[in-house]
Amino acid sequence: MNEIIKQKLTLLPDQPGCYLMKDRQGTIIYVGKAKVLKNRVRSYFTGSHDGKTLRLVNEIEDFEYIVTSSDIEALILELNLIKKHDPKYNIMLKDDKTYPFIKLTAERHPKLIITRKVKKDKGKYFGPYPNVQAANETKKLLDRIYPLRKCATLPDRVCLYYHLGQCLAPCVKDIAAEQYKQITDDITRFLNGGYKDIKNELTEKMTIAAENLDFERAKEYRDKIAHIETTMEKQKMTTTDFTDRDVFGYAVDKGWMCVQVFFVRQGKLIERDVSLFPIYNEPEEEILTYLGQFYEKANHIKPKEILIPDEIDTALAEQLLEVKVLKPQRGQKKELVKLAVKNSRIALNEKFSLIERDEERSVKAVENLGSLLGIYTPHRIEAFDNSNIQGTDPVSALVVFQDGKANKREYRKYKIKSVKGPDDYESMREVVRRRYTRVLKESLPLPDLIIIDGGKGHVEAVRDVLENELGLDIPLSGLVKDEKHKTSQLLYGNPLEIVPLGRNSQEFYLLQRIQDEVHRFAITFHRETRGKTAFHSLLDDIQGIGEKRKKLLLKHFGSVKKMKEAGLEEFLEAGLPVNVAEELQKKLQE
């Protein structure tokens, strides 16, 4: 604990609020809330902690806090701060998928469509459907039962749907508004849970048609009834009413939380959502933060009712979500909450072995690498590699690994501009200069460790740029490959020395993954670049010769070699203007 933190801990107020933890670069890495700031913030720097909390604490170099007047204000502020700063240690709901709705359009000739965007266009929206297949099946069913138009724009003649009895053909017929109103009312009733009534009405019509010996019509009704039974009644009913509700359950173990959400729509359990993440506060507070973030996302529409376990503060949850929140004590609703909790516990137990294995390969490998090099844990590693063939089309590539995992959004490609011929050292100097000049100019995050795919010469060239040109002091290492092009040695220090690495250690495997990835990325970019220039010819550099004239010249002469032997008159005969022909002949002679 440094002196700044020690002094600030003595000044913490005995009030609710939010706190922001910062690393040595001033980046906000965690945002939390507390009923009593003094107690909560001090708890991070006293007593013993589990591994993941210890990793957070080891990175904290400073903190800020904001006092609020109530716990609910602290909760809302925490959500806004997480949204703004995107701290790496906070719960982050990465899933940006949006759930589909069935939309009944408000046009003169309405139609049913599947959409993921809800607009204020007077259309009727039903959903959301977390199960996309269920939405598609339901729409197909309604298309069979109700003859609304299927086409985006009205054609000038009837289509197949009309002949199948699934369209009223508004393209050639004048359909009364009353007829559309009857159909849209039936669809609305159907999607609001009244499909059983629709089924009974169809059964009655089928019976009447059969009694009138209209067997073809009776068969149509029978098929529609069968479609309803197949689509709507294949799922088990979970509640006796048709209220849309979300059911939350959670389990906590070893500093991790698993949350399961059951989506109940029209009385049926149609889908679930599972989230698994580390926590640093009390579970009852973390679950409230999770609830706030869950419904901040556009893809999660608040239902009419939310069911939660007994431990969650109902009043806070209702204030935060602004919907009805219940803690059921008995009956079907209580069983649903129990089922969500049970599933959370099972999922947590099943995932633990995978989580521990993943941590061993990533976070712990990074920590071990930092200890081996005697530096701060290199949470952010940036690696460089060059690629060219005898100096042609030289390129460089940068890959970024954060906490032992590739962050592909931050990968960068570079075409070498200032270096002529096969000079790996100067190519590496150029790309490192370009990269960190921009980092400093735009105040982007600096890496904790730079890895160069190369030996001593490459590393020293980069060190010269970083220290003497840019004034940066960033740990720098080189990765050397053996004769089989496999990761062999790690070079580090000034002067450079070989760092002993256990060949079966996770940190060695991490370096191997980084070296393989930067090499793959560089060589892929080089192939793309070489592919674009492979068909470049001398003719492309002559002003006035485009694709059409190039084809004419090649057709007339047969090859560039024969063009070199030709005189000016032959170029004029081929259809070139005098100035273009003279420029071409000059270039060919050079």
C-alpha positions in Angstrom: 0.0 0.0 0.0 1.5 3.3 -1.0 1.5 6.6 1.0 -1.3 8.2 -1.2 -3.7 5.3 -0.4 -2.7 5.4 3.3 -3.6 9.1 3.6 -6.8 8.8 1.6 -8.0 5.9 3.8 -8.0 8.1 6.9 -10.2 10.7 5.1 -13.0 8.3 4.0 -16.5 9.4 5.1 -19.0 7.3 7.0 -21.6 7.7 4.2 -22.9 5.8 1.1 -21.3 6.4 -2.2 -19.2 5.0 -5.1 -15.4 4.4 -5.3 -13.2 4.2 -8.4 -10.0 2.1 -8.2 -7.1 3.2 -10.5 -3.9 1.4 -11.7 -0.4 3.0 -12.0 -1.4 4.6 -15.4 -4.4 6.3 -13.9 -6.8 3.9 -15.7 -10.0 3.1 -13.8 -10.0 -0.7 -13.3 -12.9 -1.2 -10.9 -16.0 0.8 -9.8 -17.9 -0.2 -6.7 -20.6 1.1 -4.4 -20.9 1.0 -0.6 -23.4 1.8 2.1 -20.5 2.9 4.2 -17.5 4.1 2.1 -15.1 4.0 5.0 -15.7 0.4 5.8 -15.9 -1.0 2.3 -12.8 0.7 0.8 -10.6 -0.1 3.8 -11.6 -3.7 3.5 -9.6 -4.0 0.3 -6.4 -3.2 2.0 -6.8 -5.2 5.2 -7.2 -8.9 5.9 -6.7 -11.8 3.5 -8.3 -12.1 0.1 -8.9 -14.8 -2.6 -6.7 -14.9 -5.7 -8.8 -12.7 -8.0 -9.4 -10.0 -5.4 -5.7 -10.1 -4.6 -4.9 -9.4 -8.2 -7.2 -6.4 -8.2 -5.7 -5.0 -5.0 -2.1 -5.5 -6.3 -3.0 -3.3 -9.3 -4.5 -0.4 -7.2 -2.3 2.6 -7.0 -4.9 5.2 -6.2 -8.7 5.6 -5.8 -11.4 8.3 -5.8 -14.8 8.3 -4.2 -18.2 10.1 -4.7 -20.6 10.5 -1.8 -24.3 10.0 -2.4 -27.3 10.7 -0.3 -28.8 7.2 -0.4 -28.0 3.6 -1.3 -30.2 3.7 -4.4 -28.4 6.8 -5.6 -25.1 4.9 -5.1 -26.4 2.0 -7.1 -27.6 4.1 -10.0 -24.3 6.1 -10.0 -22.3 2.8 -10.0 -24.2 1.6 -13.1 -23.5 4.9 -14.9 -19.8 4.9 -14.0 -19.4 1.3 -15.2 -21.1 2.2 -18.4 -18.8 5.3 -18.9 -15.4 3.8 -17.9 -15.9 0.1 -18.8 -13.5 -1.1 -16.0 -11.9 -4.5 -16.6 -12.7 -5.9 -13.2 -16.4 -5.1 -13.2 -19.3 -7.3 -14.3 -19.6 -6.7 -18.0 -22.5 -8.1 -20.0 -20.6 -8.7 -23.3 -23.5 -10.3 -25.2 -24.9 -7.6 -27.5 -27.5 -9.8 -29.2 -31.0 -8.4 -29.6 -34.1 -10.6 -29.4 -36.7 -10.6 -32.1 -40.3 -9.4 -32.0 -43.2 -10.4 -34.2 -44.6 -7.1 -35.6 -48.0 -6.5 -37.1 -47.6 -3.5 -39.3 -50.0 -0.5 -39.3 -50.2 -0.2 -43.1 -53.3 -0.1 -45.3 -52.6 -3.7 -46.1 -50.9 -5.0 -42.9 -48.4 -7.9 -42.8 -46.5 -9.9 -40.2 -42.7 -9.5 -40.0 -39.9 -10.6 -37.7 -37.9 -7.5 -36.4 -35.2 -6.8 -33.8 -35.9 -3.0 -33.6 -38.9 -1.5 -31.9 -40.0 1.8 -33.4 -42.8 4.3 -32.7 -44.6 3.6 -36.0 -48.1 2.6 -34.7 -47.3 -1.1 -35.4 -48.1 -3.8 -32.8 -45.0 -5.6 -31.4 -45.2 -9.0 -29.7 -42.3 -10.4 -27.7 -39.4 -10.3 -27.3 -38.7 -14.0 -28.1 -35.4 -15.1 -26.5 -35.8 -18.3 -28.6 -35.5 -17.1 -32.2 -36.8 -20.4 -33.6 -40.0 -20.0 -31.6 -40.5 -16.6 -33.1 -40.0 -17.9 -36.6 -42.3 -20.9 -36.1 -45.0 -18.7 -34.6 -44.9 -16.4 -37.6 -45.1 -19.3 -40.0 -48.1 -20.6 -38.1 -49.9 -17.2 -38.3 -49.0 -16.9 -42.0 -50.8 -20.3 -42.6 -53.9 -19.3 -40.6 -54.4 -15.7 -41.5 -54.2 -14.5 -45.2 -52.3 -11.3 -44.8 -49.9 -10.2 -47.6 -46.4 -11.6 -47.5 -44.7 -9.3 -50.2 -42.8 -6.1 -49.3 -44.4 -4.2 -52.2 -47.6 -5.1 -54.0 -47.0 -6.8 -57.3 -49.3 -6.4 -60.4 -50.7 -9.9 -60.2 -51.6 -12.6 -57.7 -48.8 -14.9 -56.3 -48.6 -18.4 -55.1 -49.8 -17.5 -51.5 -53.2 -16.4 -53.0 -53.6 -19.8 -54.6 -52.7 -21.5 -51.3 -55.3 -19.5 -49.5 -52.7 -17.6 -47.4 -53.2 -14.1 -49.0 -56.2 -12.0 -49.8 -54.5 -10.6 -53.0 -54.8 -6.9 -52.2 -52.6 -6.4 -55.3 -55.7 -7.1 -57.6 -58.7 -6.9 -55.1 -60.2 -4.2 -53.0 -60.0 -5.5 -49.4 -62.4 -3.9 -46.9 -60.9 -2.3 -43.8 -63.4 -4.3 -41.7 -62.0 -7.6 -43.0 -58.4 -6.5 -42.1 -59.6 -5.4 -38.6 -61.1 -8.8 -37.9 -57.9 -10.5 -38.9 -55.6 -8.2 -37.0 -57.8 -8.5 -33.9 -57.6 -12.3 -34.1 -53.8 -12.2 -34.5 -53.5 -9.8 -31.5 -55.7 -12.1 -29.4 -53.7 -15.1 -30.5 -50.3 -13.6 -29.6 -51.6 -12.3 -26.3 -52.3 -15.9 -25.2 -55.7 -16.5 -26.7 -54.6 -19.2 -29.1 -56.8 -21.8 -27.3 -59.9 -19.8 -28.1 -58.8 -19.5 -31.8 -58.2 -23.3 -31.8 -61.8 -23.9 -30.4 -63.3 -21.6 -33.0 -61.5 -23.4 -35.8 -62.6 -26.8 -34.4 -66.2 -25.5 -34.5 -65.8 -24.3 -38.1 -64.3 -27.7 -39.1 -67.3 -29.6 -37.6 -69.8 -27.3 -39.4 -67.9 -27.8 -42.7 -67.8 -31.6 -42.3 -71.6 -31.6 -41.6 -72.1 -29.6 -44.8 -70.0 -32.2 -46.7 -67.5 -29.5 -47.5 -64.6 -31.8 -46.7 -61.9 -29.8 -48.5 -62.7 -26.8 -46.2 -62.8 -29.1 -43.2 -59.4 -30.4 -44.1 -58.0 -26.9 -44.2 -59.4 -26.2 -40.7 -58.0 -29.5 -39.5 -54.5 -28.7 -40.8 -54.6 -25.3 -39.1 -55.6 -26.8 -35.8 -52.7 -29.4 -36.1 -50.2 -26.5 -36.8 -51.4 -24.7 -33.6 -51.0 -27.8 -31.5 -47.5 -28.5 -33.0 -46.2 -24.9 -32.5 -47.9 -23.6 -29.4 -48.6 -26.6 -27.2 -45.3 -28.5 -27.4 -43.9 -26.6 -24.5 -44.8 -27.3 -20.9 -47.0 -24.7 -19.1 -45.2 -23.2 -16.1 -47.9 -20.8 -14.8 -51.6 -20.8 -14.9 -51.8 -17.1 -16.0 -50.4 -15.4 -19.1 -48.3 -12.8 -17.4 -44.8 -12.1 -19.0 -42.2 -12.4 -16.3 -38.4 -12.9 -15.8 -37.3 -15.2 -13.0 -33.8 -14.7 -11.4 -31.8 -17.1 -9.4 -28.1 -17.1 -8.5 -25.4 -19.1 -6.7 -22.1 -17.9 -5.3 -18.9 -20.0 -4.6 -15.2 -19.2 -4.4 -15.7 -15.6 -5.3 -17.7 -16.3 -8.4 -21.4 -15.8 -9.2 -23.7 -17.6 -11.6 -27.0 -15.9 -12.5 -29.7 -17.7 -14.4 -32.7 -15.9 -15.9 -35.8 -17.7 -17.0 -37.9 -15.9 -19.6 -41.6 -16.8 -19.1 -43.8 -15.6 -21.9 -47.6 -16.3 -22.1 -47.2 -18.7 -19.2 -44.4 -20.7 -20.8 -40.8 -21.0 -20.0 -39.3 -20.4 -23.5 -35.6 -19.7 -22.9 -33.0 -18.9 -20.3 -29.9 -16.7 -20.0 -26.8 -17.7 -18.1 -24.0 -15.4 -16.8 -20.9 -16.4 -14.9 -18.5 -13.8 -13.5 -16.1 -13.0 -10.5 -17.4 -10.7 -7.7 -15.6 -8.4 -5.3 -18.5 -7.3 -3.1 -21.3 -8.9 -1.1 -23.5 -11.1 -3.4 -26.7 -9.2 -2.4 -25.1 -6.0 -3.8 -23.5 -7.6 -6.8 -26.9 -9.1 -7.9 -28.5 -5.6 -7.8 -25.7 -4.2 -10.0 -26.2 -7.2 -12.4 -30.0 -6.5 -12.5 -29.4 -2.8 -13.4 -26.9 -3.7 -16.2 -29.1 -6.5 -17.5 -32.0 -4.2 -18.3 -29.7 -1.4 -19.5 -29.1 -3.5 -22.6 -31.6 -2.8 -25.4 -32.0 -6.5 -26.0 -33.5 -7.2 -22.6 -37.0 -5.7 -22.4 -38.5 -5.4 -19.0 -41.5 -7.7 -18.5 -44.6 -6.9 -16.4 -43.2 -8.8 -13.4 -39.8 -10.0 -12.0 -39.3 -12.8 -9.5 -36.2 -12.8 -7.3 -34.8 -14.9 -4.4 -35.3 -13.9 -0.7 -31.9 -12.3 -0.2 -32.4 -9.5 -2.7 -33.7 -6.1 -1.5 -37.1 -5.8 -3.2 -37.5 -2.1 -2.5 -34.2 -1.3 -4.1 -34.8 -3.5 -7.0 -38.2 -1.9 -7.7 -36.7 1.6 -7.5 -33.9 0.6 -9.8 -36.0 -1.3 -12.4 -39.3 0.6 -12.1 -41.3 -2.6 -12.5 -43.1 -5.0 -10.2 -40.6 -7.1 -8.2 -41.8 -10.1 -6.1 -40.2 -12.6 -3.7 -42.6 -15.5 -3.9 -43.1 -17.5 -0.8 -45.1 -20.5 -2.1 -46.7 -22.0 -5.2 -45.5 -22.2 -8.8 -43.7 -18.9 -8.7 -41.6 -20.0 -5.7 -40.8 -23.3 -7.5 -39.6 -21.3 -10.5 -37.2 -19.2 -8.4 -35.9 -22.4 -6.7 -35.4 -24.0 -10.1 -33.4 -20.9 -11.3 -31.2 -21.1 -8.1 -30.7 -24.9 -8.5 -29.6 -24.4 -12.2 -27.2 -21.7 -11.1 -25.6 -23.9 -8.6 -25.2 -26.8 -11.0 -23.8 -24.5 -13.7 -21.3 -23.0 -11.3 -20.0 -26.4 -10.2 -19.7 -27.6 -13.8 -17.8 -24.5 -14.9 -15.3 -24.3 -12.0 -12.9 -26.8 -13.5 -12.9 -25.0 -16.8 -12.5 -21.6 -15.2 -9.5 -22.8 -13.1 -7.9 -24.3 -16.2 -8.5 -21.1 -18.2 -7.0 -18.9 -15.4 -4.0 -21.2 -15.2 -3.4 -20.7 -18.9 -4.0 -16.9 -18.9 -4.0 -14.8 -15.8 -1.6 -16.9 -13.7 0.7 -17.4 -16.7 0.9 -13.6 -17.0 1.6 -13.3 -13.3 4.3 -15.9 -13.4 5.9 -14.2 -16.5 6.0 -10.9 -14.6 7.7 -12.6 -11.6 10.2 -14.3 -13.9 11.2 -11.0 -15.5 11.0 -9.0 -12.2 8.5 -6.5 -13.5 4.8 -5.5 -12.7 2.3 -8.1 -13.9 2.2 -7.5 -17.7 -1.6 -7.3 -18.0 -1.2 -5.7 -21.5 1.4 -7.3 -23.8 2.1 -5.9 -27.3 4.0 -8.1 -29.8 5.6 -7.1 -33.2 6.7 -9.1 -36.2 7.9 -8.3 -39.8 7.1 -10.1 -43.0 8.6 -9.7 -46.5 10.1 -11.7 -49.4 13.6 -10.4 -50.1 12.5 -6.9 -49.2 9.4 -6.9 -51.5 6.1 -5.7 -50.0 7.5 -5.4 -46.5 4.8 -5.2 -43.7 4.7 -5.4 -39.9 2.0 -6.5 -37.6 1.1 -5.8 -34.0 -1.0 -8.1 -31.7 -2.3 -7.3 -28.2 -2.8 -9.8 -25.4 -4.7 -8.7 -22.3 -4.5 -10.9 -19.2 -3.1 -13.7 -21.4 -5.9 -13.6 -24.0 -5.8 -12.2 -27.5 -7.6 -8.9 -28.0 -8.2 -8.9 -31.7 -10.0 -5.6 -31.8 -6.6 -3.9 -31.0 -4.5 -5.7 -33.6 -2.8 -3.4 -36.1 -1.3 -3.8 -39.6 1.6 -1.6 -41.0 2.9 -1.2 -44.5 6.6 -0.3 -44.3 7.1 3.1 -46.0 10.6 4.4 -45.4 12.8 1.2 -45.7 14.1 0.1 -49.1 15.2 -3.5 -49.5 15.3 -6.4 -46.9 16.3 -4.5 -43.7 14.4 -6.1 -40.7 16.0 -3.8 -38.1 15.0 -0.6 -39.8 11.5 -2.0 -40.6 11.1 -2.7 -36.8 12.3 0.7 -35.9 9.8 2.4 -38.3 6.8 0.5 -37.1 7.6 0.9 -33.4 8.2 4.6 -33.9 4.9 5.0 -35.7 3.0 2.9 -33.1 4.1 4.7 -29.9 4.2 8.2 -31.4 0.5 7.7 -32.0 0.0 6.2 -28.6 1.6 9.2 -26.9 -0.2 11.7 -29.2 -3.7 10.1 -28.5 -3.1 9.2 -24.9 -3.7 5.5 -25.6 -2.8 2.9 -23.0 0.9 1.9 -22.9 1.8 -1.8 -22.7 3.3 -3.4 -19.6 5.6 -5.5 -21.8 6.7 -5.3 -25.5 7.7 -8.5 -27.2 9.7 -8.5 -30.4 9.7 -11.6 -32.6 13.4 -11.6 -33.2 16.9 -11.7 -31.6 19.3 -9.2 -30.0 19.6 -6.9 -33.1 15.8 -6.4 -33.3 15.4 -5.8 -29.6 18.3 -3.2 -29.5 16.9 -1.4 -32.5 13.5 -1.1 -30.8 15.1 -0.1 -27.5 16.9 2.8 -29.2 13.6 4.1 -30.6 11.7 3.8 -27.4 14.4 5.3 -25.0 16.3 7.7 -27.2 13.7 9.0 -29.5 10.4 8.7 -27.6 11.6 8.8 -24.0 9.7 5.7 -23.0 10.8 3.2 -20.4 8.7 0.0 -21.2 10.0 -3.5 -20.4 11.2 -5.0 -23.7 12.0 -8.6 -24.6 12.8 -10.7 -27.7 11.6 -14.2 -28.7 14.0 -16.3 -30.6 13.0 -19.4 -32.7 15.0 -22.6 -33.2 15.8 -24.2 -36.6 12.3 -25.8 -36.6 10.8 -22.3 -36.4 9.5 -23.0 -32.8 9.7 -20.7 -29.8 13.1 -21.4 -28.3 14.4 -18.6 -26.0 13.2 -15.4 -24.2 15.7 -12.5 -24.2 15.3 -9.8 -21.5 17.4 -7.2 -19.7 20.0 -4.6 -20.5 22.3 -6.2 -21.6 20.1 -8.9 -23.0 20.3 -12.3 -21.4 18.4 -15.6 -21.9 15.6 -16.0 -19.3 15.3 -19.7 -18.2 11.8 -20.9 -19.1 10.3 -24.3 -18.1 9.3 -25.9 -21.4 6.1 -27.3 -19.7 5.2 -24.1 -17.9 2.1 -22.1 -18.7 4.2 -18.9 -19.2 6.2 -20.7 -21.9 3.0 -21.8 -23.6 1.7 -18.2 -23.4 4.8 -16.8 -25.1 4.4 -19.6 -27.7 0.8 -18.5 -28.4 1.8 -14.9 -28.7 4.7 -15.6 -31.1 2.5 -17.9 -33.2 -0.3 -15.4 -33.3 1.8 -12.3 -34.3 3.6 -14.4 -37.0 0.3 -15.7 -38.4 -1.2 -12.1 -38.4 1.9 -10.7 -40.1 2.3 -13.3 -42.8 -1.5 -13.2 -43.6 -1.2 -9.5 -44.1 1.9 -9.9 -46.3 0.1 -12.4 -48.5 -2.8 -10.0 -48.9 -0.5 -7.2 -49.8 1.6 -9.3 -52.2 -1.6 -10.6 -53.9 -2.7 -7.0 -54.7 0.7 -6.1 -56.2 1.3 -9.4 -58.0 -0.6 -8.2 -61.1 1.0 -4.7 -61.2 2.9 -4.0 -64.4 4.9 -1.2 -65.8 1.9 0.0 -67.8 0.1 0.9 -64.6 2.6 3.6 -63.9 2.0 5.5 -67.2 -0.4 8.4 -67.0 -3.0 8.1 -69.7 -2.9 4.3 -69.9 -5.9 2.8 -68.1 -7.3 -0.7 -68.1 -8.8 -0.4 -71.6 -5.6 0.9 -73.3 -3.5 -1.7 -71.4 -5.6 -4.5 -72.9 -5.3 -3.0 -76.4 -1.5 -2.7 -76.1 -1.1 -6.3 -74.8 -3.3 -7.5 -77.6 -1.4 -5.5 -80.2 2.2 -6.4 -79.1 1.6 -9.6 -77.2 4.1 -8.8 -74.4 6.0 -6.0 -72.6 9.2 -7.4 -74.1 8.0 -6.7 -77.7 6.9 -3.2 -76.6 10.5 -2.5 -75.6 11.6 -3.3 -79.1 8.9 -1.2 -80.8 9.3 2.3 -82.2 7.2 5.3 -81.6 5.2 4.8 -84.9 4.1 1.4 -83.8 2.6 2.8 -80.5 0.8 5.4 -82.6 -0.6 2.6 -84.8 -1.8 0.9 -81.7 -4.0 3.9 -80.9 -1.9 5.8 -78.3 -1.8 9.7 -78.3 1.7 11.1 -79.1 2.4 12.3 -75.5 1.4 9.0 -73.9 3.4 7.0 -76.5 6.5 9.1 -75.8 6.1 8.7 -72.1 5.7 4.9 -72.4 8.7 4.5 -74.7 10.8 6.6 -72.2 9.8 4.3 -69.3 10.4 1.2 -71.3 13.9 2.4 -72.2 14.7 3.1 -68.6 
